[in-house]
């Protein structure tokens, strides 16, 4: 079912739901890679940043995450013995990490110990709006018409979620261009600016698009995944003990840096399973990723669906499928990823929607 709807080369176009997710920049709707519905435009947007998101390049960003991790650990040591809102701290940490990776600048959520400029609140308000209005085709159409009317402004309809992120992005671009003598930067902005100057194909609008979305989407989804991991490990002391023991053993063998790198992390199989299991239990994106059935219609799960039918798959639902993940699918059990046969593991992987499925998996059935 997954490759039928989301597979490479399939013509299941994104629904009007994605309209409501696209903000307005300088008077025009600005679609990101997530919201863009035209496959050709989407391909062009993706092509300009694909290399920046490769795992090889992502390792260049580890130094920025390490800086934030050091601040986080110091704060936790300072707060030892006190009650804290750990969920809030994880979101502050995630926001500072993504800010540092994107702009080589922390927003000091952790130092100030608060929601700076109410940015997190703005994201939450925007998502509350989207999840309600976005589920109704006629409301989407109505609000789309109203947003283009002279007598009502877009801000009256859409929570002012993105304006602050646009302002930050514009300011960071100006800061970078005003300090070009520093050619040692390896953050996302510096690499994207280099691509822009080399190719001549990335507009200023595209720069604002990619950078602001990196900050917005990256911080929120990272925070959700971190909170899920710590929540389930706290609820399952045995799993927590195994994760800690694995890390301690690797550290005693001299296999870990002061701040564990991505490469080193891959050598911690139980931790990898614990993280994956947490994302299965609580994926960062909970709403369905809707698509329209193409003009020729489609057969899905034995049902013939006419053109234009709105179809989707919900990650939280498929992640609880006992035929795929076992009779104990509702339980947090990292061992399922380590004990599974190669065939079962492949089936679980291709039905794991917490992250984008890769091209090979989308060619198979689920």
C-alpha positions, -999 to +999 in steps of 0.1 A: +000+000+000+028+024+008+046+022-025+012+024-044+005+058-028+039+072-022+061+052-045+087+067-068+071+077-102+035+073-089+010+100-098-008+104-065-006+142-062-007+160-029-041+172-019-053+207-011-043+201+026-008+212+017-021+246+007-029+255+042+006+247+053+023+271+028+030+305+044+028+338+025+060+356+019+061+391+002+024+387-008+027+353-024+023+318-011+057+301-007+057+264-010+084+243+006+096+208-004+070+195+019+040+215+006+049+219-031+024+200-052+039+203-087+064+174-091+087+194-114+089+224-090+094+200-061+123+183-080+139+217-086+136+227-049+150+194-037+179+194-062+192+227-048+197+213-013+199+175-017+236+173-012+234+194+019+212+168+035+234+138+026+247+119+056+283+126+046+276+164+047+255+162+079+286+151+098+300+186+092+272+199+115+282+177+144+304+204+159+274+227+163+253+200+180+282+193+204+284+229+215+247+228+224+251+194+241+278+208+263+255+236+274+226+212+280+247+188+302+260+218+323+225+230+328+213+195+339+242+193+364+234+227+377+197+216+382+206+183+399+181+175+426+155+199+413+122+192+394+123+204+358+101+203+328+123+180+308+101+181+278+106+219+276+144+215+280+145+190+251+127+214+229+150+243+239+180+220+232+166+210+198+159+246+188+194+257+198+209+228+179+190+235+147+196+272+150+234+266+153+234+241+124+214+264+102+229+298+110+259+291+133+239+309+159+221+296+190+190+314+201+199+309+237+168+290+247+188+270+272+207+299+286+175+320+290+155+289+300+124+301+282+106+301+249+126+329+232+104+353+212+075+328+217+088+309+187+078+275+201+043+289+209+040+302+174+048+268+159+022+251+182-005+277+173+002+272+136-001+234+139-033+237+159-048+258+131-035+235+103-048+202+118-083+216+121-088+237+089-066+213+068-090+184+073-119+201+054-117+206+016-143+233+017-127+252+046-094+251+027-110+265-004-129+292+016-098+303+034-078+303+002-103+327-014-104+349+017-067+351+019-066+367-016-094+392-009-086+429-004-108+433+026-091+407+048-054+400+054-037+366+055-027+372+091-064+373+101-067+337+089-034+321+096-016+323+130+015+345+126+038+315+127+063+322+100+067+360+101+093+358+129+111+330+112+113+351+080+127+380+100+153+358+116+163+344+082+166+378+066+188+390+095+210+360+094+216+363+056+225+400+061+249+390+090+266+364+069+270+387+039+283+415+061+310+392+076+322+374+045+358+375+058+349+345+079+353+318+053+356+290+079+318+286+084+303+252+075+268+258+086+237+252+064+234+289+054+270+292+043+268+260+022+235+271+006+249+305-002+279+289-018+256+267-039+236+298-049+267+317-061+281+286-079+249+276-097+231+310-101+198+290-099+188+297-063+168+329-058+167+350-027+132+337-022+145+301-024+171+309+002+145+323+026+123+292+019+149+266+026+165+283+057+133+292+074+118+257+069+150+241+081+146+261+114+109+255+117+105+219+108+139+207+120+135+220+156+100+207+161+105+171+148+138+167+165+122+178+198+093+153+194+117+124+187+139+133+217+109+135+240+095+102+228+129+085+234+132+097+270+096+092+277+096+055+267+130+048+283+117+063+316+086+042+313+107+011+307+136+010+332+150-023+317+154-007+283+170+024+299+195+002+318+204-016+286+210+017+267+232+031+296+251-002+299+258-003+262+271+033+261+292+028+293+308-004+278+317+013+246+331+043+265+353+020+286+367+004+255+376+038+242+352+037+213+334+069+220+343+106+218+334+131+246+303+138+225+293+107+206+295+111+169+270+098+143+295+072+131+301+060+167+264+060+174+259+035+146+280+010+166+255+011+195+228-014+182+206-013+213+205+025+214+197+025+177+168+001+183+156+021+213+155+053+192+138+036+163+112+020+186+104+053+202+099+069+168+076+039+159+056+044+190+054+082+186+063+094+151+070+131+148+044+136+121+010+123+133-014+136+107-020+116+074+000+127+043-029+130+019-028+122-018-053+122-047-059+090-067-047+097-102-070+100-133-069+063-142-081+053-107-063+028-085-068-005-066-057-002-030-062-031-005-086-048-029-108-017-034-111+001-067-110+038-060-120+065-086-099+094-096-097+122-071-103+101-040-084+114-010-062+086+003-034+085+029-016+064+054-013+073+090+021+065+106+007+060+141-019+035+127+004+014+105+030+014+133+005-005+155-002-031+129+003-065+146+008-083+113+038-062+107+053-054+141+040-084+161+013-091+186+030-068+211+030-038+187+014-016+213+044-022+237+077-003+237+102-031+230+135-022+213+144-059+210+119-064+182+144-046+158+173-068+170+155-102+171+136-100+138+145-122+109+160-105+078+126-108+061+106-095+090+131-066+096+128-056+060+090-056+063+091-035+094+116-011+078+094-005+047+064+002+069+083+025+092+070+060+084+087+080+111+112+091+085+109+091+047+112+057+032+140+052+008+136+045-029+143+007-027+117+003+000+091+023-019+094-002-048+082-031-025+048-037-012+035-032+024 
